[in-house]
Amino acid sequence: MLPSAGVYYFPWEINSSVPEGEALRTFGRLSCYDLARSEAVLTAQHSSAQYQVCVDTKFVEPFQAQLGSRYMVLGEAEHREGKCFRHQSPLLFTVQQLLHGSLCAR
């Protein structure tokens, strides 16, 4: 089941003030993907700072990661160990897939 449409957040706006379990959307460039942990890390730069959002990919696997590509994410907020913000994400797609209409339902 898909989450609600969610509030759109820029990666630099995501912090502990976002309620646990809230549906949200964000974006970033895929900088890291760990298949064994089902985790992707999206990064985005704002001013001189770089921000990271961790994404749980277990709902979209098998996931063909394209490092360096821009991704959009729809998921639910989950706070983890204070190190980063994590998405429970049933939807994860590249901007190219969105533009070319080649999204796959999982």
Helices and strands as residue ranges (DSSP letters): E 7-8, G 11-13, E 23-34, E 39-46, E 49-56, E 70-80, E 84-94, H 95-100
